[in-house]
Amino acid sequence: MTLSHPLSAPETPQTPDTPDTPETPVDPRTPAGPASAGFRHLWAADTVGQAGTAVTLLALPLVAVGTLDATPLQAGLLMACEYLAFLLVGLPAGAWVDRSRHRRVLIAGGVGRAVLLATVPLAAALGALTLPQLYAVAFGLSLCAVFSDVAAQSVLPRLVDGERLVEANVRLESTRSLVQAAGPGLGGVLLAVVAAPAALAVDALGQLASALLLTGVRPAGTAPVPGPEAGGREGLRAEIGAGLRFVFRHPRLRAVTLASALSNFCGTVGAAVLMVLLAGDLGLSPLWCGLVFTAEAVGGLLGGLLTARLAARFGAGRAMCGSVLLSGVAWLAAVPAFQDDWRFAVAVVLQALGWAAFMPFKIGAVSLRQRLCPPELLGRVTATVRFVVWGTMPVGALVGGVLGEWFGARAALWTGAVGELFAVLPLLAWSSSRRGGRERKWRP
């Protein structure tokens, strides 16, 4: 069982977040549709960046396990660093980015990722590569991801008019899904030819190319202008508090957020040691390891295509509950099938089925948040949800590393897979309170 990687699969809503602060009027001369030059540059930059990241998704843990002989605990620490920025700066990131020039944040993120990744093959060539350096690189990549994701969502409304936003997001998400489906497999082929540290140079070049493409993203108008309430530390605290209050005082949104957090925590417990099991214990080649990630992406793509039909047939609430349960069962069944024989094919299929089943919940959670949240709060609410949902992942990675160190990688996978089944409890509790008439109506 593995999770969408924050560096390779950023959460993309079906409609973009509305900036929390007023902006200058849009220049009417700017092309209004997804065919505009600015959107084409953003789309191309995102595609190139995602293709490069698909290599890192596989190569970075292989550098730790294969090149540096990382233990399960050390592999867990590496994955914890990959998510740590979401826990440390996830809440204020939205407010900070809204006060900055989005194009500059995006370019800085691409250049930062390129520099960080380039240090790994350079250090390996000099014989100076260490695990602490990998930890620093992983944390730096997570910082870039936090700010770049928020900036990308905030800049899109300034490239595409409101009537074409959904179309633009569909193009972005479809391309990401296709890249995520093909990328890990191609990354496995590359890693079968060159060493894992050298493969990271490919991603470094991809991120640099992405940054160059982003120079062509020229949003209409000027940078966001902070509102009067955003003048300093107290304003920042007020903005963060508004997002927290909305999420945790709204019963349905609170239930979905807690279910997501529990699922991500348990999923990361297993994901932290999956590469230790595959490449270390089972001795599988990078090509076969990459097949697992490819299967997950294909399953997620198919599940996303079925989400609307399932929600229409069973209702959004039932579809989300069934999604969490069925995905948990599939991932639980995959654990004993991870072997170095024909059963590995069964595990790959179950991984794909698990992600196909999980997509109705993942997409439904984003859609629910957008539907319930007032536009002026959406940026802060998104930051709050990411802080809670993604913030549990470094903790889960550490727990998975400790369990793998003491009891073995497969024991950690079992623990995470069993825990996934309990992620449905907050949804069932909310559903029960609603049927019993005990749910209090949310008031701002």
N, C-alpha and C positions, 0 to 999 in steps of 0.2 A: 504494500500500500504506500503510495506516495501522493504528494500534494502538488498543486500548481505552484511552480517556483516563482517567487516574487520578482526575480530578475527576468523571467521569461514570459510570464503570464500575468501582467498587471490587470487588476479588476477594471473592466470597462463597462460602464453603465450603458443602457440602451439610449439614454439621452445624457448629454454632458452636464456636469455640475454648473450651477449658476454662480458666478463670482459673488462673494459676500459684500463687496464694496462697489460703489458706483463707478462706471467707466465713462470716458468721453464718448460722444456719439460716433456711430460707425460711419465711415466714409461711404456715401452711396455709390461712388465710382468703383468700389471694390467688387469683384465678381462674387455673386451671391451663392453659387452652388458648389457641390463637391468637385466640380471641374475647375475651380479656381486654382491659380498657380500656387498660392500659399498652401492650400490643402494638399495639392499634389506633392509638394515638397515634404509636408508633414507625413503624408502617407508613405512616400518612398523612404524617408528617414526611419520611420517606425518599422517598415518591412526589413530594411537592411540591418537595423539594430537587433530585431528579433531573430533573424537568421544567425547572426554572430553569437547571440546569447544561447542559442540552442546547443552550440558547441561547449560553452562554459558550463551549462547545466550538467553535462556529462563529464567534462574534462577536469573541473575543479576538484570534485571528490576523488576522481581517479588519481590526480596528482598526490592527494593526501594519502590514499590507501595504497596505490601502486608504487609511487616514487618515494614517499617518505614513510611508508609502513605505519600509517596511523592506526592506533587502537580504536575500538568502538567509542570510547569516551572522547578521544581526540576528534574523531569524525563528527560526533555530536556537537562538540564545541564549534567546529567549523560551520555546521549548519545553523547553530545558534547565532553566530556572527552574521550570517546571511540575512537574518530577520531582525537583528537587534535594533536597527535604526527605527523600525516601525514602533517599537516599544519606547524608545528614548525620545524621539522627536516627532512621532506620528501625530500627536494632538496639535502642536503649534505649527506644523509644516504648512497646513492649508492657509492659515492667516499670514504667515511669512511670505509664501509664494504670491498671494493675492496683492501684497504690497510691492512686489518686484516686477520687473519686466519679464514676461513669460518666455519670450524668445531667448533672452540671455540665460535664463535658468535651464532651458532645454539644451542649448549649445554647451553650457558648462557641464551639464550632466553627461553628455556624450564624450566630451574631451576627458572628463574625469575618469570615466569608465575605461577609455582607451589607455590612459596613462597607468592606471592601477593594474590592468591586465598585462600590459607590456612588461611590468616589473617581474612577473613570474618566469617567463622564458629567459629573460636577461639574467636573473639570479641563478636559474638552473644551469645556464651556460657557464657561469662563473663558479659553479659548485658551492653557492652560498644560499641556496633555497632552504627555508626552514618553515615549520608549521606556524610559528608566530607571524611570519610574513603572510602566509595564506589567510590567517585570521584577520589581519589588518586589511588585506585586499577584499575579503568577503564583506567586512563591515563597511568599507568604503563604497563598495558596489551597492550595498543596501541603502546607504545615505543618498547616493545618486538616484536610486530608484524611487525613494520616497518623494523627493522634490520634483523629479522629472515627471512622474505620473500625475501629480497634482497640476503641474504647469501645463501638461498636454491636455488635460481635461478642461482647464481654464481658458486656454488659447483657442480652442476649437470654435466657440461661439463667435469669435472675432474673425474667423476665416470663412464661416458658412452661416447663412442666415437661418432663422429659426425653423422655417418650413423644410429645410434640407438637412437638419441636424441628425435625424434618425438615419437617413440614407448614408450620411458620412460615417456615422458610427458603425453601421452594418458593414461598410466597406473595410473599415479598420479592423473590426473584430473577425470578419471572414478571412482576411489576409493573415492575421495572427494565428487563427486556428489552422490554416493550411501550413504555415511555416512551422508551427509547433508539432504538426503531424509528421512532416518530412524531415525537420531539422535534426532531431536526435538520431535518427537512423543514418543520415548523412554524416553526422558527427561521429558516430561509431565507425563508419568506413574510414573517415579521416584519421581517427585515433588508432585504427588498425595499421595505418601506414607510418604515421609519425608519433613521437612521444607526446604524452599528455601536456607537459609544459609548453612544447612548441605549438600545439594546437591552440592554446590560448592566444597566441599571436594573431591567429585568424580572426578571433573575436575582437581583439584590439584594433585591427585594421577596419573591421566592420563598424565598430563604434565611432572611429574617427571619420569614416565615410558618412555615417549617419549625422555626425555633428556638422560636417560640411554641407550636407543637404539641408539641414535646419537653418542655415544662413539665408536660404530663400524663403523662409516662413516670415512674412511681414504682415502682422495683424493690422486690421483697420484701427484707426484712432491711435491714442497714446496709451501709456501704461495705466493700470488701475490707480485710482486716487483713493487713498485711505479715507474712510469716513471719519467723522468727529469722534466716534467711540473707539477708534483704533489708534489712538495717539500714543500709547506706551504700554507698560507692563500691565496696568490695571485694565486697559482696553483689551489686551490679549487674553487675560484671565476671564474677562466677561464673555468674550467670544467663545472660548473653550467651554466655559460653564454652560452657555446656552445650548451647545451641541450635546453635552453630557446629559443635561436635564431632559432634552427632548427624547433622546434614545431610551433612557432608563425609566422615564415616567410614562412612556407609551407602551401599554401591555404587549401588543402584538410585535412591535419593533424590538422590544426588550427580549421577548422569547426567541425571535429569529436570530438576534445578535448573540445571545447566550448559546444557542444551538450551534451557530457557526464557530464560535470561540472554542467550544468543547470538541467539535469535529476537527478543527485545525490543530488543537493541542494533541489529541490522540493520534491524528494522522502524522504529525511531525515526530512523535515518539518512534513510529516505525520507519518513517522516511530517513531519519537520522542515521540508521544503521543498514539501510537497504543495500547501499553500495558495498558496505563491509561484507554483507552476506554474499552478494553476487560476485564481486571481483575478488574478494578475499577468501571467504570460506569455500565457495563453489568454484573459484578460479575461472569464471566465465570471461570471455573476451569482451573488449569494449563494444564490438558490434552487437553481441547478444544483450549486453547491458542497455545499449541505446534502444533496442527493440522494446523494452519495457516502457520507456518514456514515449516512444512513438505510439504504442498501443493505447496509452492513456490519452494522448492528444486526439487520436482517431475516435476513441470512445466518447470523449468530451464533445467533439464536433457532431457526432451522430445524436448524442443526447440533447445538445442544444437545438438541433433541428426538430426534435420531437416535443420540446418543452411546451410550446404553445398549444399543441393538440392535446397533450395530457392535462394541462391546466383547464382547457375548455371542457374536456370530458368529465374530469373528476373534481374540478374546483381547485383553486390555487392552494388552499390549506391542505387538502388531502394529498394532492400531488407532491407537496413539499415533505409531508410526513412519510409518505411511501418512498420518496426519493432517498431520504436519509436511511431508512431501514434497509431497503434493497441494496444500496451501495455498501452499507456496512456488512451485510451478509456476503456479498461478492468478495470484498476485500478479506474477510475472515477466511473464506474458503480458499483464497489464493495462497495463504501463508504456508500450508504444508506442501503446496505444489511447487514451490521454488526449490527445484533440485537440478542436478546437472545431467538430466536425462529427458525423456519425452514429456515428463510432467511439467517441465518448464513452459512448454507450449500452452498447457492448460492454465498455468499461472498468468501468462501474458493475456490470454483471452479473458480471464476473470478480472484482471486489472482494467481492461478495456470496458467490460460490462459494468464494473463498479463506477467508473467515471461517467459512462453513459447514463447510469441510474442517478448519479449525484447532480447532474446538470440542472434538472428542474428545480432543485432546492437552491443551487447557486444563483441561477438567473432570477428565480422568483424572489430571492432575498433582496437583490439589487432593485428589481422592479417595485417591490413593496416599499422600500425606503424612498424611492423617487415619488411614488404615488401618495405617500402619507406626509412627506416632509414639505413645508412651505419653501418656495424657491429661495427666499432670502436666508434660509438656514441650511440649505442642502450641502454647501461646501463644508461647513463645520460638522454637520451630522455625518457626512462621509468620512471626515478625518477621525471622528470619535469611533465610528464603527471599525475603521481600519486599525485604530489603536487597540481596541479590545480584541478584534478577531485575529489580526496578524501579530499582536503583542503576545499572545499565548504561545506562539510558535518557537521563539528562542527558549522558553521554559520547557516546552515539550521536547525540543532537540536535546537539551541537557539531560532530561529524564531518560530519553531513549539512549543517550550515550552511556549513562550510568548503568542502566539495565543491561545494555549490551556488554559492558565491561565485566559486570558481575555474573550475569547469567547467560550471556551469548546473544548474538544478533537475532536469532530466530525467536528467542524469548521476548525480546523487545518488540518484534513484529506482532507476536501474539497479543501482547499487552495493548498495543495501539489499536489493533483490529477489534478486540473485544470492547475497548473503550468507545470506539466509533458507534457501536450499537446504542450507547446511552445518550448520544447527541440528540435523539428524538425526544427525550424527556421534557425539555422546556417547551417544545411545540405541543406535546400532549397535555402538559399542565395548562398552557394557555387555552387550548381547545376545550378542556374540561371546565375551566372557570367561565368560559364564554357560554357554554351550554347550560351551566348551572346558574347563570345570571349573576355571578360574583365579580365579574370584571368591572372595574371602575372606569368611567370614561376619562380619557386623558384631557387635561386642561393645560394650556400654556402658562 
